[in-house]
Each structure stands twice: as C-alpha cells, then as structure tokens.
C-alpha cells in the first residue's frame, strides 16, 4: 500500500500534540501528583491563584477531570486538607469507572 502525504501530516500533528500535553503535565503549573492503586496518575495543575484542575489518567487516557480549589493559593505547595480532598475525589472517580471493587483484608 502506498503512503499518502496527508497521513504524515496527521502523524506529525498528533506527535506535536502529545509533546505539548507532556510538557504541560511536567511544567511548573503542577502542584501535586500521585499514583492511585499503582495504575492511575492523579495530578493537580494550577489554573489561577486559588483554582486548579485535578486529572485522573489511566496511562495516556483521561478518566476524570475536575476543577478544584487551592487553599491559601498553594504558594508553598499543597495544603494537607487539599491533598486529602483530592485523594478522595480521585478514589471516587476510579470507583465510578469500575464495575467491581475487591477489598483485601490485612
């Protein structure tokens, strides 16, 4: 099968978009990130002085996105109460996407 020139352009634009996404995720706007269940990447990025965006990703796929508040503007990093709330939101979003949850006793 012969390659069409249009396919290369699409591939290049997709690669550029992926690079932009990766650079945003690793930029100075990231306030906090963590792994959930060793599988899901949870991150909060600054949107404004007291606003952020929480994202939950499964690999490169976005599972959940939500605007959150930043106590004290997160000037010196996230507040403990913010992190606790973000973890609860992330766990709830993961549970909403799964059909069953298995708890293991210690």
CORLIN-V184357 format. One record per backbone hydrogen bond with DSSP energy under -0.5 kcal/mol. CO is the residue of the C=O (numbers start at 1). NH is the residue of the N-H. E is the energy in kcal/mol with one decimal. If there is no record, write none. Layout:
# CORLIN-V184357
CO NH E
CO NH E
This chain:
# CORLIN-V184357
4 7 -1.2
4 8 -0.8
5 9 -1.3
6 10 -1.9
7 11 -2.4
8 12 -2.7
9 13 -2.5
10 14 -2.4
11 15 -2.4
12 16 -2.4
13 17 -2.2
14 18 -2.3
15 19 -2.2
16 20 -2.4
17 21 -2.4
18 22 -2.5
19 23 -2.5
20 24 -2.1
21 25 -2.2
22 26 -1.5
24 27 -1.0
27 30 -1.6
29 46 -3.0
32 44 -2.8
34 42 -3.2
35 37 -0.5
36 39 -2.1
36 40 -2.6
39 59 -0.6
40 36 -3.0
40 42 -0.6
41 57 -2.7
42 34 -2.6
43 55 -2.7
44 31 -3.1
44 32 -1.3
45 53 -2.5
48 51 -0.6
50 70 -1.8
51 47 -2.6
51 48 -1.9
52 68 -2.9
53 45 -2.1
54 66 -2.2
55 43 -2.1
56 63 -3.1
56 64 -1.6
57 41 -2.5
57 59 -0.7
58 60 -0.5
58 61 -1.5
61 58 -2.6
61 63 -0.5
64 56 -2.4
66 54 -3.3
68 52 -2.8
69 71 -0.6
70 73 -1.8
71 74 -1.8
72 75 -0.9
74 77 -0.9
79 83 -2.4
80 84 -2.1
81 85 -2.2
82 86 -2.8
83 87 -2.5
84 88 -1.9
85 89 -2.3
86 90 -2.6
87 91 -2.6
88 92 -2.4
89 93 -2.3
90 94 -2.1
91 95 -2.3
92 96 -1.9
93 97 -0.9
94 97 -0.6
94 98 -0.9
95 98 -0.5
101 103 -0.5
